[in-house]
């Protein structure tokens, strides 16, 4: 059988296309052309220094390099200000089209899809582990080191090993309040934090067809928390409806062959999934939220590249409307982009949040990595819609982070302890 006739997964097809071949084999190391190279205010300074060692005068394509200073911005201290100045000057020197300043930026993994900078069938590398978010659009996207970004800025190319694929088939009717965050926490709990190590996670099934693009971005975003190289969704009508108003260039979508070979297939009945919470100190410690009702909380964060989209704020606003944040905790709301922030204002969500006692922030990664805008002190406990709850992730090494979706986070803000919406509405 010729390579042209061999069945391939979606990941194989995208990678083959980007090295101008008909077929690539699992485990093969290939050189690929990249569509987008991404860096932020933490990772791009390192990449720039390595780029300058290569000795080329220009970046390979000023429209394909994207720089988003989102982690420590607005600048939290002198060091972060210096880093942002460094990348700002580099962007100006090379006339980089897609550099985003405070006031126009957003959290990178929400901003790029919103602006149509990533499209179906793209191959994207970024010096940030949650670059896998763009798999929601049917793009093969993955986090790499700053050195890889430096080489890609110079050459437009990268080396990748072709991953095997694990397929996840979701069926059954979702219960009220369940979103993609609950599905992915449940899935990581099922397979473990290394259950998809250097594998492409392919999400499919009738339940996936029903969830929103916002929920798909959330699921793809956390593929890395199971070790995944890619977190891929097929391109359907919802994808096209999202992409078409934003796309400024042509794109090509791919789908797995019906007889493609998978390493494993997981069949998950969503009708049995309740609201999930991942307990410290791993995203795989997923349990039913109702089983943690005795856990008192000091801080709630609703935002990040994982859950800072309009669906998340719609749910949070529905629960917080005409309620007050518990006196014993603080709640921080962080829209992922300026457009999401503005839409939240137009819909009245921000008014609900402020009247309930929440602090609403400009877009920033801030508290997710213990950077600023919500760092935890010793012994404090947070419920957060972010993606990681490792030791010291959001501050002091003796603090604790419980991961949840927006429904549990908002209910917790009212109750002062981990709660589900039915307990506070």
N, C-alpha and C positions, 0 to 999 in steps of 0.2 A: 504493500500500500504506500503510495507516495505521500509526502508530508502534506500536500494540498488536501488530501482526503482524510487526514487524521482528525478525529474529534478534538476540540479544544474548549477549555473553560474561557470565561470572559477575561480573566486576568491574562491568560496565555495570548489571546487574540490582540489585546491592547498592546502587550509587550512586543509581540511579533510585528505588529504594524509600525511600531516606533523604532524597529531596527531593520525595516524593509525586508521582512522575511514572511513566508507563508506559515511557518510553524516554529515554535520554540518548545523545548522539552523542560519538564520540571527538573529543577536542580542545575540547569544550564546557566552559566554566567554570560551575560550579554552586554554589549554597549548600546545604549539607546539615546535617541534624540528626545530632549525634554521640551514640553510646551510652556511650563512655568517654573521659575526658580524663586523660592520665597525665603525671606529672612526677617527677623524682628530685632528689636533693640537690644536683646541679650545675645543672640546668636550671630547677627550680621557683622558686628565689629570684628569678631574673630575671623569670619569668612573674608572680610575686606583685607585684613592683614595678610591672610594666606594668598588671596588673589593677587596682591601686589608683589608677592614673592615669585609668582609665575612668570612675570615679565612681559605680559601683554599690555597693550596700550588702551584697549577698549573692551567693554563687555560684549558678549556675542550678539545680544539683541536688547536694545533699551526698552522694548515693550514687553519682553518676557521675564524680566527680572522685576520682582515685586518686593518692596520694603515697607513693612508696617511696624512702626514703633508703638507697641500696644501693651507691653508687660509692666514697665515702670513709669508709664505716662498717664496723666501729666506728671512730669518729672518729680520724683519723690525726694531726691537729694542731689548733691553736687555730682556724685559719680554717675548717676543715671542721666543727668543733664549733659555730662561730657560724652557719654556713649551716644546719646541722641544727636548731639552736635556732630559727632564723628560720621555717623551714617547719613545725616542730612547733607553734609558737605560732599560726601561721596556721591550721593544721588544727584546733586547739582552738577558736579564735575562731569558725570557721565550722562547727564540729561535723561535720567531714568524717568520714564513717563508715569509709572505707577509707584510713586512714593507718596505716602499719606501722612499729613501733618495733624497734630491735635486740633480738634474741631471739625476735621473732615474724615478722620479715620474711624476705625472700629476694631473690634477683636478680629484678628486676621482671618480666622476660619469661618467667620460669618460674613466678613466684608468681601472676600474674593468671589464667592458665589453670588452675593447680592449685586455686585457690579458686573457680573458676566465675565470675569477674568478667568474662570475655570469652566469648562464645558464638557459634555459627555465625550468619552473616548480619549480625553487628554491624559498625558503622563506628566505628573507633577511631583517635584521633590521640594521639600522645605526643611529648613533647620529648626524644626519644631515637631515633636513627636505626634501631635494631633493633626498633622497635615492629612492624615487618612480620612478626615471629615468629608473630603470631596468625592469619596466613593458613593455618596448619596446621589450624585449626578451621573454615576456610571463612569467616573474617571479613576484611573489607577494613580493614587496619590499616596505618598509615604514620607515619613520623617527620615532625615539623614543628618550626618554630622556637618559642622560648619566647613570642614575641608572639602567635602563633596560639593557643597554649595559654591565654594570658591572655584573649583574646577569647572563646574557647570556654568558659572558666570563667564568663564573664559572661553569655553568650548561649545556650550550648548548640549553637552553630553554627560552621561552618567553610566556607571556600571551597576547592574542589578543581577541578582540571582532569581531565576524564575521560580515563584513559589507554587507549592501544591495548593489545592483549594478544598476547604471544608464548607459544605452546604448546610444552611439552616433554613428549614421550611416551617413557617409559622401558620397555624390554622386556628379556627375557633373565634368566637366573638369576644372582643375586648370588653372588660368591665368598665364601668364609669370611672373617669379620672386617669385610666391607664394610658400612658404615652410610651414613646420609644425609649425613654429612660428606664422605665420598668422592664421593658422587654430585654434591653441590653444588660441591665444588672442581673436579671434572672439568668440570662445566657452565660454571662461571665461566672456567675455562681455555679452554673451547671458544669462548665468545662475547666474552670480555673484560670489563673492569671497567665499560665503558660500553655493553655489548652489549644491555642492557635499559633504557636510560636513560629514566626516567619512563614505563615500561611495566609492565603487570601480567604477572608471570610465572605461568603456569598449569601446575602439575605434575600429570601424569597417566600412565596406562599400567599394565600388569600388575605391573611391578616396584614401582611406588608403592603398589599395593594390598597388597603383601606386607610393606613395611617398617613399623616400629613408629611410634606417635605421637611418641615421643622423636626418632626420626630425621626425621620430618616437621617437627617444631618446628625442628630444626637447619637443614633446608633452607630453610624459610621465613625464618628468622632472617638468613640470608646472602643473601637476594634483593637487599638494598641493596648488597651488594658487587659486583653486576653493574649497579648503577644502578636497580634495580627499585623501582617505587612500591608495588606489592603483590607478595606471593608466595603464591599461592592454591592450595589443595588442595580437591578435591571432598569433600563430606560423605558418608562411608560408614559401615558398621557399626562400624569401629574408632573413628571420630570420635564416634559416638553412645555407644558404650561408655565412652569417656572423659568425655563431657559430662554424661550423664544423672545420675550420682551427685553431680555438682557444681552443676548448674544450679539457681538459685533464682528464676528468672523464665522466661517463655516466650521462645522464639527461633524464627527462621524461616530455613531454609537455602535456598540458591540453587545452581543449576547452569547451566553454559553450554548454550545451545541446540545441537542437533546440527549445525545449519547456520550457526552463528556464524562470523563472519569474523575470522581471525587475521592479524596482520602477517607472522608467520613461524611455521613449525612445525619443530621439531627432533626427529628420531627418534634416540634414544640406546640402543645395545645395551649393557646393563649387564654382560653376560657377558664383555665385553672390558675392563672397568674393574678395575684393580688398586688396592691401597691408595695413596692420594694424599697428597702433601705440596705445599703452596704455598711456594715459596722466596721470600726477600726480593726486592723490597719491595712486592709486590702479591699479593692473593689469586688473581689470574689466572695466576700463575706456577706452575701445577699440573703436577707431574711424578710419575712412579711413585716411591714411597718407596724401593724397592730401588736406584734410580739415584743415591741420595744417601747411600749407606752409609759414605762416607768423611768425612761432616760430623760433627765432634766437638761435643758439646753441654754447656753449663754448667748449664742449668736446664730442667726439664719442668714444665708446668702443665696439670693436668687439671681443668677446671671451666668457669665462665662461663655466660652466657645461651645460648651455643651448644652446649656439651657438658658441662653440669653435672648431667645427669639420671641416673636410676637405670640405664638401659641402658649409659651410658658407664662407670659405676662397676662394673657387672657385668663388662664386658669387661676393664677395667683390673685388677680383682681376679683374674680368671681367669689373666691373664698374670703378675701380680706374686706370686701365691700361692707360698710357699716359695722366693721369690727375694729378692735384696737389691738395693736401689738402688745403682748404680755409685758407687764412692768419689769419682769425679771430677765428679759433678754432684749437684744437689739437686732434689727433686721435691715439688711443692706440689699438694695435692688440695683442691678447693673445691666442696662441694655447693651447688647453686643455691638450695635452700630448706631450711628447718629440717626439713620433712617428708622430703625426700630424704636429708638427713643422718641422721635417725632411722631411716629404712628401711635405710640403708647400715650403720648400727650393728646393727640386728636381723638382717640377712643375713650379718653377719660381715665385711663389706668393710672397715670402718674398722680392725678388728683386723689384717687382712691388710696394709693400707696402712702402719699404724704399725710392724708387725713387719718390714716390708720396708725401712723407713727413710724413709718419706714424712712430710711435715708436713701435717696436716689442719686446715683453717681453717673458721671460721664462714662462712656465706654472705656474699659480698661480690664486687663487680666487681673490686676491688683491682688485681691485676697486669695485667689485660687492657688498661687504658689507661695503664699506667705510674703508677698512683696510689699503691699501697702493697702490702704482702704479696708482694713478689717483683719489685721494680724491678731492671732490668738495668744493670750497669756498662758502661763503655767496653770494647768488643771482645768482650763476652759474647754467647753464642748460646743461644737458647731454642727448644725445640719446645713448642708450645702448642696446646691445643684451642680457643682463642679464635677470633675472626673477622677480625682485621686484623693485618697485618704491615708497616704503613707505616714509613717512617724514624722512629725514635724512639718508636714506638708503646708499647713496654713499658719505656722508660727512655732511656738514653743514645742520642744520634743515631747513634753508631757501634756500637751493638749490632745484633743480627740476630734476627728471629723467623721460624721455619718453622711454618706451620699444618698441623695434622694432625687425624685422629680419635683416639679413645681407644686403639685397638689399637697404632698406631705410637707414640703418646706413651708408653704403658706399656712397650713393647719397648725404646724408646730409653732409658728410665729404667734399665733393666737393663744395656743394652749400653754406655752412655756415648757413643753416637753414634746417628745416625738408623738405625733398624732396623725390621724387620718381625717379627711374633710367632714365626714359624718359626725365627728365628735364636736365640731365647732360651728357647723352651719345650723 
